[in-house]
Amino acid sequence: MPVIGLLSGGSPEPFAAASAGFEDGLNEAGFIPGKNVALEYRWAQGRSDRLPGLAADLVSRQVALIVTATLPGALAAKAASTTIPIVFVIGEEPVQVGLVASLNRPGGNITGVSNFMNLLAPKRLQLLAETVPKATMLALLVNARNPNAEPDTRDLQAAARALGRGLQVLTASTDQELVTAFTAIAQQRLGGLSVNIDSFFGSRTQQIVELAARHAVPAIYPLRQFVTAGGLMSYDADYAEAWHQAGAYAGRILKGSKPADLPVIQAAKFRLVINLKTAEGLGLEIPPRLLTLADEVIE
């Protein structure tokens, strides 16, 4: 029975929808976990420094295929093996970050799905600015340990200038640093917060949402799971669909396809989710245009 190693920078609970989507994609290719394929998960629990060791463990296990979530996971897997096929799901443009030679002909042993989560960051800032039109200073929360922190910060600083807003960048990679960051947002009276995509943040969904509520911070998030947990709004790609596509690619590779011959899939559908109950608690009136654009409104 072939073994697929799944390498994630996050933790199991927030990954449930992705896991279901991945298994659906495998099923379509004729592979059923526990019947004719085995899945082995490795969780970094929000600590990206653990990813290289976890990737090396999967390589030593001699898995047939490695599937990775987020750029740090993909980079760790690529560094660990040049022969084991790798399928990634990332938010960045994969050519720019050096994962593949081109989108149509990835080359090497790696291909996957780009859901543009990081490339959506300027759009999130625009939606936040529209939600809090009187706020002159906004905040950005990034994890400095994530390779996306520097390029995303640079892009969002440019986006903030284009919007005529100031942007205060705050970093957090531990629970205490999250508390410190939200305290600073409140003390500096920053008018709104954009949370960057990051496995650590995803593994701390409830804590971040509760901190935003405690300090009355209007925030936009990179994943729908934050809004269903009580966050104000999110703008993202369909995460489960991206993993469904990754599962289909994994099935094709198990049947003999080479990653080098499988073009990188790019997300084409994005969704805006708004929590009206949270907006009411913050004393915010969501602009009618955004309510019209919203794919989902939680009341």
Legacy VTK file of the C-alpha trace (Angstrom):
# vtk DataFile Version 3.0
C-alpha trace
ASCII
DATASET POLYDATA
POINTS 299 float
0.000 0.000 0.000
1.558 3.356 -0.998
1.982 5.903 1.787
1.340 9.629 1.332
3.040 11.902 3.824
1.127 15.099 4.589
3.274 17.872 6.012
1.505 20.810 7.631
2.771 23.771 9.583
-0.509 23.888 11.487
-2.536 21.530 13.679
-5.215 18.904 12.953
-8.425 20.722 13.948
-8.178 23.758 11.612
-7.031 21.407 8.850
-10.194 19.295 8.889
-11.815 20.887 5.815
-8.557 20.613 3.871
-8.198 16.938 4.826
-11.741 16.205 3.664
-11.140 17.981 0.356
-7.874 16.105 -0.160
-9.469 12.727 0.466
-12.302 13.594 -1.956
-9.708 14.276 -4.645
-7.974 10.997 -3.895
-11.293 9.144 -4.053
-11.971 10.518 -7.522
-8.648 9.053 -8.613
-9.642 5.667 -7.155
-7.674 5.845 -3.907
-9.387 5.325 -0.556
-7.355 5.984 2.623
-7.052 2.809 4.666
-8.024 0.606 1.718
-5.473 1.107 -1.036
-3.471 4.096 0.222
-2.233 5.192 3.654
-1.934 8.760 4.952
0.683 9.823 7.477
0.323 13.325 8.912
3.109 15.424 10.367
2.018 18.557 12.267
4.337 21.437 13.122
1.656 22.931 15.436
2.405 26.479 14.260
6.181 26.105 14.661
7.753 26.419 11.221
11.186 25.582 12.652
9.974 21.987 13.097
9.149 21.520 9.399
12.630 20.483 8.132
12.832 17.710 10.731
9.304 16.518 9.969
10.048 16.513 6.236
13.236 14.503 6.843
11.205 12.027 8.889
8.805 11.458 5.991
11.735 10.963 3.611
13.265 8.371 5.964
9.871 6.672 6.052
10.238 6.302 2.263
6.769 7.617 1.515
5.558 7.469 -2.082
4.570 11.126 -2.118
4.756 14.216 0.098
1.900 16.738 0.155
2.585 20.056 1.869
0.618 23.008 3.191
2.046 26.566 3.043
5.318 27.850 1.630
7.516 26.887 4.632
6.272 23.304 4.330
6.891 23.219 0.584
10.405 24.623 0.980
11.182 22.095 3.723
9.967 19.184 1.586
11.868 20.390 -1.474
15.070 20.682 0.558
14.547 17.192 2.008
14.230 15.288 -1.273
14.876 15.756 -4.978
13.357 12.392 -5.916
10.155 11.857 -3.904
7.221 13.535 -5.706
5.900 16.625 -3.893
2.506 18.321 -4.236
2.159 21.718 -2.551
-0.710 24.024 -1.658
0.609 27.555 -1.154
-0.653 31.134 -1.264
2.336 32.597 -3.089
3.253 32.702 -6.786
5.375 29.508 -6.987
7.798 30.706 -9.673
8.641 33.874 -7.736
9.444 31.935 -4.552
11.630 29.436 -6.418
9.531 26.288 -6.085
9.054 25.602 -9.792
10.683 26.635 -13.077
7.379 27.641 -14.677
3.661 27.202 -14.085
3.080 25.075 -17.194
6.228 22.947 -16.870
7.191 22.895 -13.194
10.258 20.691 -13.690
11.903 18.573 -11.010
9.875 16.563 -8.528
7.363 19.207 -7.443
4.036 20.698 -8.543
0.817 21.724 -6.850
-1.788 24.395 -6.303
-1.482 28.142 -5.731
-4.605 29.499 -4.045
-3.252 33.073 -4.057
-3.862 33.521 -0.313
-0.863 35.826 0.006
-1.546 37.604 -3.263
-5.010 38.509 -1.906
-3.493 40.490 0.978
-3.727 43.935 -0.720
-7.374 43.245 -1.548
-8.016 42.399 2.114
-6.507 45.715 3.148
-8.726 47.522 0.656
-11.837 45.786 2.032
-10.780 46.659 5.586
-10.217 50.309 4.667
-13.660 50.433 3.095
-15.166 48.956 6.265
-13.473 51.536 8.541
-13.403 54.640 6.275
-12.469 57.052 9.076
-9.430 55.084 10.243
-6.216 56.783 9.132
-3.916 54.141 10.662
-4.312 50.415 10.100
-2.352 47.456 11.459
-0.843 44.368 9.843
-0.074 41.239 11.868
2.630 38.944 10.460
4.736 36.070 11.750
8.350 37.153 11.300
9.411 33.479 11.151
7.375 32.931 8.001
9.144 33.610 4.672
6.040 35.486 3.522
6.409 38.178 6.215
8.869 40.419 4.403
7.384 40.373 0.858
3.796 40.615 2.146
4.720 43.526 4.422
6.319 45.313 1.487
3.252 44.759 -0.721
0.845 45.909 1.969
2.821 49.030 2.801
2.539 49.987 -0.870
-1.180 49.155 -0.828
-1.702 51.287 2.288
0.023 54.261 0.654
-2.201 53.881 -2.406
-5.234 53.956 -0.099
-3.954 57.024 1.711
-3.626 55.130 4.996
-0.793 54.535 7.414
0.187 50.954 8.283
1.709 49.776 11.546
3.343 46.334 11.229
3.200 44.059 14.273
4.806 40.636 14.600
3.889 37.578 16.639
5.091 33.978 16.696
4.066 32.997 20.256
0.894 33.227 22.324
2.343 35.996 24.479
3.418 37.983 21.431
-0.169 37.809 20.156
-1.366 39.356 23.421
1.322 42.041 23.177
0.410 42.834 19.557
-3.286 43.341 20.321
-2.455 45.437 23.355
-0.335 47.678 21.113
-3.177 47.973 18.591
-5.501 49.169 21.335
-2.966 51.532 22.915
-2.040 53.096 19.573
-5.724 53.279 18.586
-5.142 51.681 15.229
-8.421 51.647 13.346
-8.366 48.150 11.889
-6.247 45.012 11.522
-5.337 42.720 8.650
-4.104 39.303 9.793
-1.658 37.717 7.358
-1.885 34.082 6.251
0.248 31.893 8.533
0.035 28.406 10.036
0.672 29.666 13.562
-2.163 32.173 13.272
-4.411 29.475 11.819
-3.659 27.232 14.798
-4.609 30.122 17.137
-7.883 31.069 15.448
-9.980 31.250 18.614
-7.350 33.153 20.602
-6.923 35.774 17.867
-10.672 36.267 17.423
-11.126 36.630 21.183
-8.295 39.157 21.421
-9.846 41.193 18.608
-13.194 41.174 20.419
-11.640 42.064 23.784
-9.853 45.086 22.332
-12.720 45.997 19.951
-10.475 45.715 16.874
-12.177 45.466 13.455
-10.162 42.794 11.648
-10.080 41.039 8.305
-8.698 37.514 8.173
-7.134 35.269 5.511
-9.410 32.283 6.161
-13.149 31.756 6.585
-12.552 29.744 9.781
-11.789 32.998 11.640
-15.210 34.427 10.732
-17.133 31.312 11.716
-15.265 31.540 15.048
-16.575 35.090 15.534
-14.200 37.245 13.489
-15.492 40.208 11.487
-14.670 39.322 7.880
-12.421 37.254 5.611
-11.394 37.160 1.984
-9.863 33.973 0.673
-9.912 31.226 -1.914
-11.899 28.045 -1.387
-9.396 26.159 0.792
-11.186 22.811 0.562
-11.324 23.053 -3.236
-7.581 23.725 -3.423
-6.975 20.579 -1.392
-9.429 18.643 -3.533
-7.260 19.547 -6.532
-4.129 18.538 -4.601
-5.751 15.172 -3.857
-6.537 14.656 -7.543
-2.913 15.424 -8.445
-1.678 13.039 -5.752
-3.836 10.304 -7.277
-2.461 10.973 -10.750
1.114 10.801 -9.463
0.434 7.507 -7.690
-0.810 6.197 -11.034
2.442 7.170 -12.737
2.261 10.835 -13.738
5.377 12.905 -13.120
5.127 16.198 -11.167
7.260 17.884 -13.843
4.494 17.245 -16.387
1.594 18.486 -14.239
1.004 22.273 -14.554
0.605 24.261 -11.355
-3.113 24.807 -10.724
-4.180 28.387 -9.951
-7.276 29.286 -7.957
-9.962 31.132 -9.889
-12.702 31.616 -7.289
-12.496 33.802 -4.196
-14.979 34.535 -1.432
-15.840 37.373 0.933
-17.431 36.332 4.239
-18.884 38.851 6.717
-20.133 38.315 10.269
-22.896 40.853 10.909
-23.236 39.901 14.565
-19.594 40.772 15.135
-19.990 44.024 13.205
-22.926 44.968 15.437
-20.873 44.223 18.541
-18.144 46.543 17.251
-20.659 49.265 16.427
-19.790 49.025 12.730
-22.138 49.451 9.811
-20.916 47.328 6.930
-21.075 49.315 3.652
-23.974 48.131 1.466
-21.566 47.517 -1.424
-19.649 44.946 0.602
-22.827 43.198 1.700
-23.793 42.949 -1.967
-20.382 41.537 -2.868
-20.305 39.082 0.039
-20.505 35.404 -0.838
-21.641 34.600 2.699
-23.165 36.754 5.448
-23.301 35.291 8.945
-26.113 36.787 11.006
LINES 1 300
299 0 1 2 3 4 5 6 7 8 9 10 11 12 13 14 15 16 17 18 19 20 21 22 23 24 25 26 27 28 29 30 31 32 33 34 35 36 37 38 39 40 41 42 43 44 45 46 47 48 49 50 51 52 53 54 55 56 57 58 59 60 61 62 63 64 65 66 67 68 69 70 71 72 73 74 75 76 77 78 79 80 81 82 83 84 85 86 87 88 89 90 91 92 93 94 95 96 97 98 99 100 101 102 103 104 105 106 107 108 109 110 111 112 113 114 115 116 117 118 119 120 121 122 123 124 125 126 127 128 129 130 131 132 133 134 135 136 137 138 139 140 141 142 143 144 145 146 147 148 149 150 151 152 153 154 155 156 157 158 159 160 161 162 163 164 165 166 167 168 169 170 171 172 173 174 175 176 177 178 179 180 181 182 183 184 185 186 187 188 189 190 191 192 193 194 195 196 197 198 199 200 201 202 203 204 205 206 207 208 209 210 211 212 213 214 215 216 217 218 219 220 221 222 223 224 225 226 227 228 229 230 231 232 233 234 235 236 237 238 239 240 241 242 243 244 245 246 247 248 249 250 251 252 253 254 255 256 257 258 259 260 261 262 263 264 265 266 267 268 269 270 271 272 273 274 275 276 277 278 279 280 281 282 283 284 285 286 287 288 289 290 291 292 293 294 295 296 297 298
